[in-house]
Amino acid sequence: MELIGFVAAILTTAAFLPQVYKTWKTKDVSGLSLLMLIIFFIGIIGWLVYGFLKHSPSMIFANSITLISSALLIFFKIKYRK
Amino acid sequence: MELIGFVAAILTTAAFLPQVYKTWKTKDVSGLSLLMLIIFFIGIIGWLVYGFLKHSPSMIFANSITLISSALLIFFKIKYRK
């Protein structure tokens, strides 16, 4: 069961990382909404807590990485916005 | 416990929907990678299966909506790409 979770975790986080890289390289944050990033960030904290409560290693793994990724996007958005 | 999951589900899906709406309105799919969307889509299918195996209503709810959202983005990407 955890194998399916980990495959899902790797696929969804792998799809998210190029966005972070692209934003870092291009400094183009016009398409990103700060409010949406913050809502997403709080949501990921919720999933992380839920992952702990469900004793789900794959959820804890995936949401930890996504939490860092979305924190970076918030940082870039604030730093590079006009 | 499911309350935390549902709050997380609502927050993360709510943050994703404006992206779908924005892409639909602007038809600007240049910032989206088809490969990444497909990887993400497969990952969400994995999370959905995992949610069923974990008997998690909030994961099933969140990933069903995200699955539809990402399917729409793939459709827009194919339809509007140059």
Backbone of each chain as nested JSON, in Angstrom:
{
  "chains": [
    {"id": "A", "residues": [
      {"number": 1, "name": "MET", "atoms": {"N": [0.837, -1.212, 0.0], "CA": [0.0, 0.0, 0.0], "C": [0.869, 1.258, 0.0]}},
      {"number": 2, "name": "GLU", "atoms": {"N": [1.917, 1.266, 0.872], "CA": [2.791, 2.44, 0.912], "C": [3.533, 2.637, -0.408]}},
      {"number": 3, "name": "LEU", "atoms": {"N": [3.703, 1.552, -1.152], "CA": [4.382, 1.664, -2.453], "C": [3.586, 2.564, -3.39]}},
      {"number": 4, "name": "ILE", "atoms": {"N": [2.276, 2.347, -3.448], "CA": [1.407, 3.194, -4.284], "C": [1.51, 4.647, -3.822]}},
      {"number": 5, "name": "GLY", "atoms": {"N": [1.481, 4.841, -2.507], "CA": [1.604, 6.186, -1.939], "C": [2.918, 6.842, -2.321]}},
      {"number": 6, "name": "PHE", "atoms": {"N": [3.996, 6.073, -2.245], "CA": [5.311, 6.649, -2.553], "C": [5.462, 6.953, -4.043]}},
      {"number": 7, "name": "VAL", "atoms": {"N": [4.92, 6.082, -4.895], "CA": [4.945, 6.367, -6.339], "C": [4.16, 7.647, -6.611]}},
      {"number": 8, "name": "ALA", "atoms": {"N": [2.982, 7.766, -6.005], "CA": [2.166, 8.973, -6.159], "C": [2.919, 10.194, -5.642]}},
      {"number": 9, "name": "ALA", "atoms": {"N": [3.561, 10.04, -4.488], "CA": [4.315, 11.133, -3.867], "C": [5.43, 11.616, -4.78]}},
      {"number": 10, "name": "ILE", "atoms": {"N": [6.165, 10.672, -5.337], "CA": [7.297, 11.025, -6.21], "C": [6.793, 11.715, -7.479]}},
      {"number": 11, "name": "LEU", "atoms": {"N": [5.701, 11.199, -8.057], "CA": [5.167, 11.782, -9.295], "C": [4.648, 13.203, -9.074]}},
      {"number": 12, "name": "THR", "atoms": {"N": [3.859, 13.413, -8.021], "CA": [3.276, 14.751, -7.823], "C": [4.327, 15.769, -7.38]}},
      {"number": 13, "name": "THR", "atoms": {"N": [5.276, 15.354, -6.549], "CA": [6.321, 16.309, -6.15], "C": [7.264, 16.563, -7.326]}},
      {"number": 14, "name": "ALA", "atoms": {"N": [7.529, 15.532, -8.135], "CA": [8.398, 15.695, -9.31], "C": [7.791, 16.673, -10.312]}},
      {"number": 15, "name": "ALA", "atoms": {"N": [6.468, 16.686, -10.389], "CA": [5.795, 17.592, -11.308], "C": [5.807, 19.026, -10.786]}},
      {"number": 16, "name": "PHE", "atoms": {"N": [5.986, 19.186, -9.485], "CA": [5.934, 20.507, -8.847], "C": [7.298, 21.193, -8.892]}},
      {"number": 17, "name": "LEU", "atoms": {"N": [8.364, 20.423, -8.808], "CA": [9.713, 20.995, -8.735], "C": [10.118, 21.821, -9.964]}},
      {"number": 18, "name": "PRO", "atoms": {"N": [9.786, 21.397, -11.195], "CA": [10.146, 22.233, -12.355], "C": [9.551, 23.639, -12.288]}},
      {"number": 19, "name": "GLN", "atoms": {"N": [8.348, 23.743, -11.675], "CA": [7.731, 25.059, -11.505], "C": [8.6, 25.943, -10.601]}},
      {"number": 20, "name": "VAL", "atoms": {"N": [9.087, 25.368, -9.528], "CA": [9.949, 26.105, -8.596], "C": [11.235, 26.527, -9.307]}},
      {"number": 21, "name": "TYR", "atoms": {"N": [11.818, 25.583, -10.051], "CA": [13.058, 25.856, -10.789], "C": [12.845, 26.951, -11.831]}},
      {"number": 22, "name": "LYS", "atoms": {"N": [11.745, 26.832, -12.563], "CA": [11.428, 27.804, -13.614], "C": [11.259, 29.215, -13.024]}},
      {"number": 23, "name": "THR", "atoms": {"N": [10.539, 29.297, -11.908], "CA": [10.314, 30.586, -11.259], "C": [11.639, 31.177, -10.774]}},
      {"number": 24, "name": "TRP", "atoms": {"N": [12.493, 30.321, -10.251], "CA": [13.8, 30.758, -9.752], "C": [14.667, 31.299, -10.889]}},
      {"number": 25, "name": "LYS", "atoms": {"N": [14.637, 30.608, -12.037], "CA": [15.454, 31.014, -13.18], "C": [14.904, 32.257, -13.874]}},
      {"number": 26, "name": "THR", "atoms": {"N": [13.609, 32.283, -14.123], "CA": [13.015, 33.37, -14.914], "C": [12.654, 34.584, -14.064]}},
      {"number": 27, "name": "LYS", "atoms": {"N": [12.512, 34.373, -12.759], "CA": [12.038, 35.422, -11.839], "C": [10.669, 35.979, -12.274]}},
      {"number": 28, "name": "ASP", "atoms": {"N": [9.97, 35.208, -13.125], "CA": [8.648, 35.615, -13.6], "C": [7.592, 35.097, -12.626]}},
      {"number": 29, "name": "VAL", "atoms": {"N": [7.117, 35.972, -11.767], "CA": [6.124, 35.582, -10.759], "C": [4.755, 36.193, -11.054]}},
      {"number": 30, "name": "SER", "atoms": {"N": [4.629, 36.791, -12.274], "CA": [3.374, 37.474, -12.619], "C": [2.189, 36.512, -12.634]}},
      {"number": 31, "name": "GLY", "atoms": {"N": [2.436, 35.253, -13.018], "CA": [1.358, 34.276, -13.094], "C": [0.978, 33.67, -11.766]}},
      {"number": 32, "name": "LEU", "atoms": {"N": [1.732, 33.998, -10.725], "CA": [1.467, 33.423, -9.407], "C": [0.703, 34.402, -8.525]}},
      {"number": 33, "name": "SER", "atoms": {"N": [-0.274, 33.89, -7.819], "CA": [-1.044, 34.711, -6.885], "C": [-0.533, 34.438, -5.465]}},
      {"number": 34, "name": "LEU", "atoms": {"N": [-0.134, 35.51, -4.776], "CA": [0.387, 35.365, -3.406], "C": [-0.664, 34.755, -2.483]}},
      {"number": 35, "name": "LEU", "atoms": {"N": [-1.894, 35.219, -2.613], "CA": [-2.98, 34.699, -1.779], "C": [-3.166, 33.198, -1.99]}},
      {"number": 36, "name": "MET", "atoms": {"N": [-3.151, 32.793, -3.268], "CA": [-3.318, 31.373, -3.582], "C": [-2.155, 30.542, -3.042]}},
      {"number": 37, "name": "LEU", "atoms": {"N": [-0.937, 31.09, -3.134], "CA": [0.234, 30.385, -2.606], "C": [0.12, 30.187, -1.098]}},
      {"number": 38, "name": "ILE", "atoms": {"N": [-0.358, 31.232, -0.409], "CA": [-0.496, 31.152, 1.049], "C": [-1.591, 30.153, 1.431]}},
      {"number": 39, "name": "ILE", "atoms": {"N": [-2.708, 30.184, 0.694], "CA": [-3.794, 29.214, 0.944], "C": [-3.278, 27.788, 0.728]}},
      {"number": 40, "name": "PHE", "atoms": {"N": [-2.527, 27.617, -0.368], "CA": [-1.961, 26.303, -0.685], "C": [-0.999, 25.852, 0.421]}},
      {"number": 41, "name": "PHE", "atoms": {"N": [-0.156, 26.778, 0.878], "CA": [0.825, 26.498, 1.936], "C": [0.128, 26.008, 3.22]}},
      {"number": 42, "name": "ILE", "atoms": {"N": [-0.93, 26.716, 3.622], "CA": [-1.683, 26.327, 4.831], "C": [-2.333, 24.952, 4.618]}},
      {"number": 43, "name": "GLY", "atoms": {"N": [-2.849, 24.746, 3.387], "CA": [-3.437, 23.446, 3.053], "C": [-2.433, 22.306, 3.177]}},
      {"number": 44, "name": "ILE", "atoms": {"N": [-1.203, 22.55, 2.728], "CA": [-0.163, 21.513, 2.8], "C": [0.195, 21.214, 4.259]}},
      {"number": 45, "name": "ILE", "atoms": {"N": [0.22, 22.246, 5.107], "CA": [0.435, 22.013, 6.547], "C": [-0.663, 21.082, 7.08]}},
      {"number": 46, "name": "GLY", "atoms": {"N": [-1.904, 21.336, 6.637], "CA": [-3.024, 20.48, 7.02], "C": [-2.821, 19.034, 6.596]}},
      {"number": 47, "name": "TRP", "atoms": {"N": [-2.386, 18.822, 5.339], "CA": [-2.134, 17.461, 4.83], "C": [-1.006, 16.783, 5.596]}},
      {"number": 48, "name": "LEU", "atoms": {"N": [-0.009, 17.584, 5.983], "CA": [1.128, 17.033, 6.724], "C": [0.664, 16.527, 8.096]}},
      {"number": 49, "name": "VAL", "atoms": {"N": [-0.136, 17.34, 8.779], "CA": [-0.704, 16.946, 10.082], "C": [-1.565, 15.684, 9.907]}},
      {"number": 50, "name": "TYR", "atoms": {"N": [-2.39, 15.7, 8.845], "CA": [-3.254, 14.555, 8.529], "C": [-2.423, 13.294, 8.255]}},
      {"number": 51, "name": "GLY", "atoms": {"N": [-1.317, 13.47, 7.532], "CA": [-0.402, 12.357, 7.238], "C": [0.168, 11.73, 8.509]}},
      {"number": 52, "name": "PHE", "atoms": {"N": [0.516, 12.592, 9.475], "CA": [0.997, 12.092, 10.769], "C": [-0.107, 11.334, 11.5]}},
      {"number": 53, "name": "LEU", "atoms": {"N": [-1.308, 11.914, 11.506], "CA": [-2.441, 11.284, 12.199], "C": [-2.817, 9.945, 11.558]}},
      {"number": 54, "name": "LYS", "atoms": {"N": [-2.663, 9.854, 10.224], "CA": [-2.992, 8.623, 9.489], "C": [-1.819, 7.639, 9.479]}},
      {"number": 55, "name": "HIS", "atoms": {"N": [-0.719, 8.03, 10.107], "CA": [0.508, 7.213, 10.095], "C": [0.895, 6.832, 8.665]}},
      {"number": 56, "name": "SER", "atoms": {"N": [0.946, 7.841, 7.802], "CA": [1.224, 7.606, 6.386], "C": [2.595, 8.17, 6.006]}},
      {"number": 57, "name": "PRO", "atoms": {"N": [3.614, 7.31, 5.921], "CA": [4.959, 7.793, 5.558], "C": [4.982, 8.519, 4.214]}},
      {"number": 58, "name": "SER", "atoms": {"N": [4.221, 8.004, 3.237], "CA": [4.275, 8.633, 1.917], "C": [3.645, 10.023, 1.92]}},
      {"number": 59, "name": "MET", "atoms": {"N": [2.584, 10.22, 2.724], "CA": [1.987, 11.551, 2.812], "C": [2.927, 12.521, 3.523]}},
      {"number": 60, "name": "ILE", "atoms": {"N": [3.594, 12.045, 4.573], "CA": [4.533, 12.903, 5.314], "C": [5.692, 13.303, 4.399]}},
      {"number": 61, "name": "PHE", "atoms": {"N": [6.193, 12.327, 3.647], "CA": [7.29, 12.567, 2.702], "C": [6.887, 13.592, 1.632]}},
      {"number": 62, "name": "ALA", "atoms": {"N": [5.766, 13.33, 0.961], "CA": [5.34, 14.19, -0.149], "C": [5.042, 15.61, 0.322]}},
      {"number": 63, "name": "ASN", "atoms": {"N": [4.327, 15.719, 1.445], "CA": [3.911, 17.047, 1.883], "C": [5.048, 17.852, 2.502]}},
      {"number": 64, "name": "SER", "atoms": {"N": [6.055, 17.179, 3.035], "CA": [7.238, 17.893, 3.529], "C": [7.96, 18.579, 2.375]}},
      {"number": 65, "name": "ILE", "atoms": {"N": [8.133, 17.836, 1.279], "CA": [8.811, 18.41, 0.109], "C": [7.973, 19.526, -0.507]}},
      {"number": 66, "name": "THR", "atoms": {"N": [6.659, 19.282, -0.62], "CA": [5.783, 20.29, -1.212], "C": [5.705, 21.538, -0.336]}},
      {"number": 67, "name": "LEU", "atoms": {"N": [5.794, 21.347, 0.979], "CA": [5.788, 22.487, 1.906], "C": [7.002, 23.381, 1.652]}},
      {"number": 68, "name": "ILE", "atoms": {"N": [8.17, 22.772, 1.489], "CA": [9.398, 23.529, 1.202], "C": [9.279, 24.221, -0.157]}},
      {"number": 69, "name": "SER", "atoms": {"N": [8.778, 23.465, -1.166], "CA": [8.609, 24.028, -2.511], "C": [7.694, 25.248, -2.503]}},
      {"number": 70, "name": "SER", "atoms": {"N": [6.562, 25.134, -1.809], "CA": [5.615, 26.25, -1.823], "C": [6.131, 27.425, -0.991]}},
      {"number": 71, "name": "ALA", "atoms": {"N": [6.92, 27.132, 0.054], "CA": [7.555, 28.212, 0.828], "C": [8.529, 28.98, -0.061]}},
      {"number": 72, "name": "LEU", "atoms": {"N": [9.261, 28.252, -0.907], "CA": [10.186, 28.897, -1.846], "C": [9.432, 29.779, -2.837]}},
      {"number": 73, "name": "LEU", "atoms": {"N": [8.291, 29.288, -3.339], "CA": [7.492, 30.071, -4.295], "C": [6.971, 31.356, -3.635]}},
      {"number": 74, "name": "ILE", "atoms": {"N": [6.56, 31.271, -2.375], "CA": [6.105, 32.463, -1.644], "C": [7.267, 33.452, -1.502]}},
      {"number": 75, "name": "PHE", "atoms": {"N": [8.442, 32.927, -1.168], "CA": [9.646, 33.756, -1.038], "C": [9.968, 34.46, -2.364]}},
      {"number": 76, "name": "PHE", "atoms": {"N": [9.945, 33.702, -3.485], "CA": [10.223, 34.279, -4.804], "C": [9.178, 35.338, -5.163]}},
      {"number": 77, "name": "LYS", "atoms": {"N": [7.92, 35.011, -4.876], "CA": [6.829, 35.937, -5.209], "C": [7.03, 37.28, -4.507]}},
      {"number": 78, "name": "ILE", "atoms": {"N": [7.386, 37.231, -3.22], "CA": [7.585, 38.467, -2.455], "C": [8.848, 39.195, -2.932]}},
      {"number": 79, "name": "LYS", "atoms": {"N": [9.889, 38.425, -3.213], "CA": [11.171, 39.02, -3.608], "C": [11.121, 39.652, -4.997]}},
      {"number": 80, "name": "TYR", "atoms": {"N": [10.433, 39.001, -5.954], "CA": [10.501, 39.428, -7.349], "C": [9.271, 40.179, -7.843]}},
      {"number": 81, "name": "ARG", "atoms": {"N": [8.298, 40.369, -6.995], "CA": [7.112, 41.074, -7.487], "C": [7.452, 42.558, -7.699]}},
      {"number": 82, "name": "LYS", "atoms": {"N": [6.744, 43.127, -8.655], "CA": [7.015, 44.546, -8.988], "C": [6.286, 45.471, -8.018]}}
    ]},
    {"id": "B", "residues": [
      {"number": 1, "name": "MET", "atoms": {"N": [-10.225, 13.879, 13.068], "CA": [-9.099, 13.679, 12.145], "C": [-9.491, 14.01, 10.705]}},
      {"number": 2, "name": "GLU", "atoms": {"N": [-10.675, 13.512, 10.289], "CA": [-11.119, 13.803, 8.918], "C": [-11.36, 15.297, 8.699]}},
      {"number": 3, "name": "LEU", "atoms": {"N": [-11.652, 16.004, 9.811], "CA": [-11.866, 17.456, 9.697], "C": [-10.595, 18.139, 9.192]}},
      {"number": 4, "name": "ILE", "atoms": {"N": [-9.458, 17.768, 9.778], "CA": [-8.181, 18.336, 9.332], "C": [-7.943, 17.993, 7.86]}},
      {"number": 5, "name": "GLY", "atoms": {"N": [-8.22, 16.748, 7.498], "CA": [-8.066, 16.32, 6.106], "C": [-8.947, 17.119, 5.167]}},
      {"number": 6, "name": "PHE", "atoms": {"N": [-10.193, 17.357, 5.582], "CA": [-11.115, 18.082, 4.712], "C": [-10.741, 19.553, 4.577]}},
      {"number": 7, "name": "VAL", "atoms": {"N": [-10.285, 20.154, 5.685], "CA": [-9.818, 21.552, 5.625], "C": [-8.63, 21.629, 4.658]}},
      {"number": 8, "name": "ALA", "atoms": {"N": [-7.694, 20.69, 4.802], "CA": [-6.529, 20.641, 3.904], "C": [-6.977, 20.441, 2.455]}},
      {"number": 9, "name": "ALA", "atoms": {"N": [-7.939, 19.537, 2.263], "CA": [-8.453, 19.242, 0.92], "C": [-9.051, 20.482, 0.277]}},
      {"number": 10, "name": "ILE", "atoms": {"N": [-9.866, 21.195, 1.056], "CA": [-10.526, 22.394, 0.525], "C": [-9.494, 23.472, 0.195]}},
      {"number": 11, "name": "LEU", "atoms": {"N": [-8.507, 23.665, 1.069], "CA": [-7.494, 24.692, 0.841], "C": [-6.642, 24.393, -0.394]}},
      {"number": 12, "name": "THR", "atoms": {"N": [-6.159, 23.148, -0.516], "CA": [-5.269, 22.859, -1.649], "C": [-6.026, 22.808, -2.983]}},
      {"number": 13, "name": "THR", "atoms": {"N": [-7.255, 22.301, -2.968], "CA": [-8.011, 22.301, -4.228], "C": [-8.462, 23.723, -4.577]}},
      {"number": 14, "name": "ALA", "atoms": {"N": [-8.804, 24.532, -3.553], "CA": [-9.207, 25.923, -3.782], "C": [-8.062, 26.723, -4.397]}},
      {"number": 15, "name": "ALA", "atoms": {"N": [-6.834, 26.385, -4.028], "CA": [-5.671, 27.093, -4.571], "C": [-5.377, 26.673, -6.005]}},
      {"number": 16, "name": "PHE", "atoms": {"N": [-5.863, 25.503, -6.39], "CA": [-5.586, 24.958, -7.713], "C": [-6.608, 25.462, -8.754]}},
      {"number": 17, "name": "LEU", "atoms": {"N": [-7.841, 25.66, -8.327], "CA": [-8.903, 26.034, -9.261], "C": [-8.668, 27.364, -9.99]}},
      {"number": 18, "name": "PRO", "atoms": {"N": [-8.143, 28.418, -9.312], "CA": [-7.891, 29.675, -10.039], "C": [-6.921, 29.496, -11.211]}},
      {"number": 19, "name": "GLN", "atoms": {"N": [-5.983, 28.545, -11.058], "CA": [-5.049, 28.27, -12.16], "C": [-5.812, 27.721, -13.37]}},
      {"number": 20, "name": "VAL", "atoms": {"N": [-6.739, 26.815, -13.107], "CA": [-7.549, 26.238, -14.182], "C": [-8.383, 27.334, -14.849]}},
      {"number": 21, "name": "TYR", "atoms": {"N": [-9.006, 28.177, -14.009], "CA": [-9.846, 29.263, -14.515], "C": [-9.023, 30.245, -15.351]}},
      {"number": 22, "name": "LYS", "atoms": {"N": [-7.836, 30.597, -14.817], "CA": [-6.955, 31.549, -15.499], "C": [-6.524, 31.006, -16.869]}},
      {"number": 23, "name": "THR", "atoms": {"N": [-6.185, 29.724, -16.907], "CA": [-5.751, 29.106, -18.16], "C": [-6.897, 29.073, -19.167]}},
      {"number": 24, "name": "TRP", "atoms": {"N": [-8.087, 28.803, -18.665], "CA": [-9.273, 28.755, -19.523], "C": [-9.565, 30.127, -20.125]}},
      {"number": 25, "name": "LYS", "atoms": {"N": [-9.443, 31.187, -19.294], "CA": [-9.739, 32.547, -19.747], "C": [-8.662, 33.09, -20.679]}},
      {"number": 26, "name": "THR", "atoms": {"N": [-7.399, 32.935, -20.282], "CA": [-6.302, 33.559, -21.042], "C": [-5.837, 32.692, -22.214]}},
      {"number": 27, "name": "LYS", "atoms": {"N": [-6.129, 31.405, -22.161], "CA": [-5.629, 30.438, -23.144], "C": [-4.106, 30.446, -23.217]}},
      {"number": 28, "name": "ASP", "atoms": {"N": [-3.457, 31.001, -22.186], "CA": [-1.993, 31.066, -22.131], "C": [-1.47, 29.791, -21.473]}},
      {"number": 29, "name": "VAL", "atoms": {"N": [-1.018, 28.861, -22.315], "CA": [-0.524, 27.584, -21.793], "C": [1.0, 27.462, -21.945]}},
      {"number": 30, "name": "SER", "atoms": {"N": [1.638, 28.602, -22.298], "CA": [3.09, 28.572, -22.541], "C": [3.876, 28.178, -21.294]}},
      {"number": 31, "name": "GLY", "atoms": {"N": [3.353, 28.568, -20.125], "CA": [4.054, 28.26, -18.884], "C": [3.824, 26.845, -18.384]}},
      {"number": 32, "name": "LEU", "atoms": {"N": [2.958, 26.11, -19.072], "CA": [2.64, 24.753, -18.63], "C": [3.391, 23.726, -19.468]}},
      {"number": 33, "name": "SER", "atoms": {"N": [3.919, 22.729, -18.811], "CA": [4.605, 21.644, -19.5], "C": [3.673, 20.44, -19.59]}},
      {"number": 34, "name": "LEU", "atoms": {"N": [3.447, 19.954, -20.83], "CA": [2.543, 18.811, -21.024], "C": [3.045, 17.576, -20.283]}},
      {"number": 35, "name": "LEU", "atoms": {"N": [4.351, 17.347, -20.362], "CA": [4.935, 16.191, -19.688], "C": [4.684, 16.264, -18.185]}},
      {"number": 36, "name": "MET", "atoms": {"N": [4.903, 17.444, -17.608], "CA": [4.702, 17.621, -16.167], "C": [3.235, 17.423, -15.786]}},
      {"number": 37, "name": "LEU", "atoms": {"N": [2.329, 17.93, -16.641], "CA": [0.895, 17.751, -16.378], "C": [0.525, 16.271, -16.379]}},
      {"number": 38, "name": "ILE", "atoms": {"N": [1.088, 15.522, -17.329], "CA": [0.778, 14.09, -17.426], "C": [1.349, 13.328, -16.225]}},
      {"number": 39, "name": "ILE", "atoms": {"N": [2.593, 13.689, -15.825], "CA": [3.198, 13.064, -14.638], "C": [2.337, 13.354, -13.405]}},
      {"number": 40, "name": "PHE", "atoms": {"N": [1.91, 14.624, -13.293], "CA": [1.069, 15.036, -12.168], "C": [-0.254, 14.265, -12.169]}},
      {"number": 41, "name": "PHE", "atoms": {"N": [-0.857, 14.134, -13.342], "CA": [-2.128, 13.429, -13.509], "C": [-2.017, 11.975, -13.035]}},
      {"number": 42, "name": "ILE", "atoms": {"N": [-0.942, 11.296, -13.469], "CA": [-0.724, 9.899, -13.053], "C": [-0.51, 9.83, -11.535]}},
      {"number": 43, "name": "GLY", "atoms": {"N": [0.244, 10.823, -11.011], "CA": [0.465, 10.889, -9.559], "C": [-0.824, 11.031, -8.781]}},
      {"number": 44, "name": "ILE", "atoms": {"N": [-1.744, 11.85, -9.301], "CA": [-3.028, 12.051, -8.623], "C": [-3.86, 10.762, -8.644]}},
      {"number": 45, "name": "ILE", "atoms": {"N": [-3.802, 10.02, -9.76], "CA": [-4.481, 8.714, -9.802], "C": [-3.926, 7.822, -8.679]}},
      {"number": 46, "name": "GLY", "atoms": {"N": [-2.589, 7.868, -8.521], "CA": [-1.956, 7.096, -7.439], "C": [-2.47, 7.497, -6.067]}},
      {"number": 47, "name": "TRP", "atoms": {"N": [-2.576, 8.816, -5.816], "CA": [-3.085, 9.309, -4.527], "C": [-4.536, 8.896, -4.302]}},
      {"number": 48, "name": "LEU", "atoms": {"N": [-5.3, 8.885, -5.399], "CA": [-6.713, 8.515, -5.301], "C": [-6.833, 7.041, -4.885]}},
      {"number": 49, "name": "VAL", "atoms": {"N": [-6.054, 6.175, -5.534], "CA": [-6.039, 4.749, -5.182], "C": [-5.597, 4.59, -3.716]}},
      {"number": 50, "name": "TYR", "atoms": {"N": [-4.549, 5.33, -3.352], "CA": [-4.03, 5.298, -1.984], "C": [-5.1, 5.754, -0.975]}},
      {"number": 51, "name": "GLY", "atoms": {"N": [-5.842, 6.799, -1.349], "CA": [-6.926, 7.308, -0.496], "C": [-7.994, 6.247, -0.249]}},
      {"number": 52, "name": "PHE", "atoms": {"N": [-8.327, 5.481, -1.307], "CA": [-9.289, 4.379, -1.154], "C": [-8.733, 3.294, -0.232]}},
      {"number": 53, "name": "LEU", "atoms": {"N": [-7.468, 2.948, -0.435], "CA": [-6.828, 1.9, 0.375], "C": [-6.72, 2.321, 1.844]}},
      {"number": 54, "name": "LYS", "atoms": {"N": [-6.519, 3.627, 2.071], "CA": [-6.389, 4.154, 3.441], "C": [-7.76, 4.489, 4.054]}},
      {"number": 55, "name": "HIS", "atoms": {"N": [-8.82, 4.265, 3.287], "CA": [-10.181, 4.611, 3.728], "C": [-10.248, 6.062, 4.176]}},
      {"number": 56, "name": "SER", "atoms": {"N": [-9.724, 6.947, 3.324], "CA": [-9.653, 8.358, 3.673], "C": [-10.601, 9.19, 2.809]}},
      {"number": 57, "name": "PRO", "atoms": {"N": [-11.787, 9.558, 3.354], "CA": [-12.746, 10.346, 2.569], "C": [-12.154, 11.663, 2.062]}},
      {"number": 58, "name": "SER", "atoms": {"N": [-11.354, 12.33, 2.899], "CA": [-10.823, 13.634, 2.484], "C": [-9.815, 13.496, 1.342]}},
      {"number": 59, "name": "MET", "atoms": {"N": [-9.029, 12.41, 1.33], "CA": [-8.094, 12.205, 0.213], "C": [-8.841, 11.871, -1.072]}},
      {"number": 60, "name": "ILE", "atoms": {"N": [-9.898, 11.058, -0.954], "CA": [-10.691, 10.692, -2.128], "C": [-11.362, 11.938, -2.71]}},
      {"number": 61, "name": "PHE", "atoms": {"N": [-11.912, 12.764, -1.837], "CA": [-12.57, 14.018, -2.23], "C": [-11.585, 14.952, -2.935]}},
      {"number": 62, "name": "ALA", "atoms": {"N": [-10.458, 15.237, -2.26], "CA": [-9.481, 16.197, -2.796], "C": [-8.9, 15.728, -4.123]}},
      {"number": 63, "name": "ASN", "atoms": {"N": [-8.537, 14.448, -4.187], "CA": [-7.867, 13.964, -5.396], "C": [-8.815, 13.778, -6.57]}},
      {"number": 64, "name": "SER", "atoms": {"N": [-10.097, 13.541, -6.29], "CA": [-11.083, 13.484, -7.38], "C": [-11.183, 14.836, -8.065]}},
      {"number": 65, "name": "ILE", "atoms": {"N": [-11.274, 15.901, -7.252], "CA": [-11.376, 17.25, -7.822], "C": [-10.088, 17.622, -8.557]}},
      {"number": 66, "name": "THR", "atoms": {"N": [-8.949, 17.314, -7.937], "CA": [-7.666, 17.651, -8.561], "C": [-7.452, 16.855, -9.843]}},
      {"number": 67, "name": "LEU", "atoms": {"N": [-7.966, 15.631, -9.88], "CA": [-7.868, 14.808, -11.091], "C": [-8.619, 15.466, -12.244]}},
      {"number": 68, "name": "ILE", "atoms": {"N": [-9.819, 15.964, -11.967], "CA": [-10.614, 16.652, -12.993], "C": [-9.899, 17.943, -13.42]}},
      {"number": 69, "name": "SER", "atoms": {"N": [-9.393, 18.697, -12.421], "CA": [-8.692, 19.948, -12.717], "C": [-7.486, 19.711, -13.615]}},
      {"number": 70, "name": "SER", "atoms": {"N": [-6.698, 18.698, -13.288], "CA": [-5.487, 18.472, -14.081], "C": [-5.819, 17.901, -15.459]}},
      {"number": 71, "name": "ALA", "atoms": {"N": [-6.912, 17.14, -15.548], "CA": [-7.368, 16.662, -16.858], "C": [-7.76, 17.846, -17.741]}},
      {"number": 72, "name": "LEU", "atoms": {"N": [-8.419, 18.848, -17.144], "CA": [-8.796, 20.058, -17.878], "C": [-7.554, 20.807, -18.365]}},
      {"number": 73, "name": "LEU", "atoms": {"N": [-6.534, 20.911, -17.494], "CA": [-5.299, 21.599, -17.889], "C": [-4.611, 20.876, -19.051]}},
      {"number": 74, "name": "ILE", "atoms": {"N": [-4.627, 19.547, -19.023], "CA": [-4.045, 18.777, -20.129], "C": [-4.822, 19.04, -21.422]}},
      {"number": 75, "name": "PHE", "atoms": {"N": [-6.144, 19.075, -21.297], "CA": [-7.003, 19.371, -22.447], "C": [-6.709, 20.764, -23.016]}},
      {"number": 76, "name": "PHE", "atoms": {"N": [-6.609, 21.773, -22.129], "CA": [-6.311, 23.151, -22.563], "C": [-4.93, 23.216, -23.225]}},
      {"number": 77, "name": "LYS", "atoms": {"N": [-3.975, 22.532, -22.604], "CA": [-2.601, 22.557, -23.126], "C": [-2.551, 22.027, -24.56]}},
      {"number": 78, "name": "ILE", "atoms": {"N": [-3.268, 20.909, -24.794], "CA": [-3.275, 20.302, -26.132], "C": [-4.052, 21.18, -27.117]}},
      {"number": 79, "name": "LYS", "atoms": {"N": [-5.153, 21.747, -26.638], "CA": [-6.013, 22.545, -27.515], "C": [-5.378, 23.889, -27.896]}},
      {"number": 80, "name": "TYR", "atoms": {"N": [-4.709, 24.53, -26.949], "CA": [-4.241, 25.91, -27.17], "C": [-2.759, 26.039, -27.459]}},
      {"number": 81, "name": "ARG", "atoms": {"N": [-2.053, 24.93, -27.491], "CA": [-0.61, 25.079, -27.758], "C": [-0.402, 25.455, -29.221]}},
      {"number": 82, "name": "LYS", "atoms": {"N": [0.701, 26.165, -29.443], "CA": [0.982, 26.632, -30.816], "C": [1.645, 25.531, -31.631]}}
    ]}
  ]
}
